[in-house]
Amino acid sequence: MSAAWLWGHRAWGSVNAGYVLTMDVMESVGIAIDQAFGHAADPASSAASAAVVPVFAVLAAIGLVPLFFYFWNLGRR
């Protein structure tokens, strides 16, 4: 929906795309932190794994790239 609104130059497209990009980074960081603390609290738990912490940290770093360009170009629309 965000892509269609952005393609059609609608204002809600920019708002929704910014929300989705920001939420993606925040969620990835949150999952990485949750898994790190969960594994530290109970290393034998099957619900928390230290192996996924770097994966979600990389996903957060990748998500920062489009988020940076979104905020960089925010005033140009």
VOPAGU-2260 file (C-alpha; in pm, 1 decimal, decimal comma):
REM VOPAGU-2260
SITE   aa  ch    i         X         Y         Z
SITE  MET   A    0       0,0       0,0       0,0
SITE  SER   A    1     285,1     237,1      84,8
SITE  ALA   A    2     449,9     172,5    -250,5
SITE  ALA   A    3     126,4     241,2    -440,4
SITE  TRP   A    4      69,2     563,9    -247,4
SITE  LEU   A    5     429,4     673,3    -302,8
SITE  TRP   A    6     398,9     591,6    -673,2
SITE  GLY   A    7      83,3     803,5    -689,4
SITE  HIS   A    8     251,3    1093,6    -503,1
SITE  ARG   A    9       8,2    1079,1    -212,8
SITE  ALA   A   10     111,2    1226,8     120,4
SITE  TRP   A   11       2,3     920,2     315,2
SITE  GLY   A   12     254,5     716,4     117,9
SITE  SER   A   13     539,7     912,2     272,9
SITE  VAL   A   14     390,8     884,7     619,8
SITE  ASN   A   15     327,2     511,8     592,3
SITE  ALA   A   16     665,4     436,2     433,6
SITE  GLY   A   17     842,6     624,0     712,6
SITE  TYR   A   18     647,8     430,9     972,4
SITE  VAL   A   19     725,9      94,8     812,1
SITE  LEU   A   20    1096,6     171,4     772,5
SITE  THR   A   21    1128,1     297,0    1129,9
SITE  MET   A   22     932,6       5,9    1272,5
SITE  ASP   A   23    1147,5    -241,9    1079,1
SITE  VAL   A   24    1467,1    -112,3    1237,8
SITE  MET   A   25    1314,8     -87,3    1585,2
SITE  GLU   A   26    1168,6    -437,6    1566,1
SITE  SER   A   27    1496,4    -590,3    1447,1
SITE  VAL   A   28    1689,5    -425,7    1730,2
SITE  GLY   A   29    1421,9    -532,5    1978,2
SITE  ILE   A   30    1434,7    -895,3    1868,6
SITE  ALA   A   31    1815,1    -899,2    1884,0
SITE  ILE   A   32    1813,0    -756,9    2236,6
SITE  ASP   A   33    1533,7    -991,0    2347,3
SITE  GLN   A   34    1717,7   -1296,1    2219,5
SITE  ALA   A   35    2048,5   -1185,4    2375,8
SITE  PHE   A   36    1896,1   -1130,8    2718,4
SITE  GLY   A   37    1684,3   -1446,4    2691,3
SITE  HIS   A   38    1987,4   -1656,7    2608,8
SITE  ALA   A   39    2189,1   -1494,9    2889,2
SITE  ALA   A   40    1912,6   -1569,4    3140,5
SITE  ASP   A   41    1863,7   -1932,1    3034,2
SITE  PRO   A   42    2119,4   -2071,9    2789,4
SITE  ALA   A   43    1938,2   -2407,1    2778,8
SITE  SER   A   44    1610,0   -2252,1    2662,2
SITE  SER   A   45    1478,4   -2346,4    2319,5
SITE  ALA   A   46    1292,6   -2013,3    2290,8
SITE  ALA   A   47    1603,1   -1791,9    2298,6
SITE  SER   A   48    1908,3   -1838,0    2082,1
SITE  ALA   A   49    2230,7   -1640,9    2069,3
SITE  ALA   A   50    2275,5   -1745,8    1705,9
SITE  VAL   A   51    1999,8   -1513,3    1581,0
SITE  VAL   A   52    2134,1   -1202,4    1755,0
SITE  PRO   A   53    2386,3   -1118,7    1479,7
SITE  VAL   A   54    2125,8   -1194,3    1212,2
SITE  PHE   A   55    1882,4    -937,8    1350,0
SITE  ALA   A   56    2163,6    -689,3    1414,6
SITE  VAL   A   57    2256,0    -713,1    1045,3
SITE  LEU   A   58    1889,8    -676,5     945,5
SITE  ALA   A   59    1868,9    -360,9    1156,2
SITE  ALA   A   60    2183,8    -223,4     993,1
SITE  ILE   A   61    2045,9    -299,4     646,9
SITE  GLY   A   62    1717,7    -131,5     740,5
SITE  LEU   A   63    1902,7     182,6     844,8
SITE  VAL   A   64    2013,0     246,2     485,4
SITE  PRO   A   65    1667,8     314,5     334,1
SITE  LEU   A   66    1561,3     486,8     657,0
SITE  PHE   A   67    1857,2     724,0     626,3
SITE  PHE   A   68    1765,4     812,5     267,2
SITE  TYR   A   69    1400,3     850,2     365,7
SITE  PHE   A   70    1484,6    1111,1     628,5
SITE  TRP   A   71    1747,1    1272,0     402,1
SITE  ASN   A   72    1485,9    1332,3     130,0
SITE  LEU   A   73    1189,7    1401,2     356,8
SITE  GLY   A   74    1182,6    1776,6     297,4
SITE  ARG   A   75    1212,8    1744,8     -80,3
SITE  ARG   A   76     862,5    1607,5    -139,1
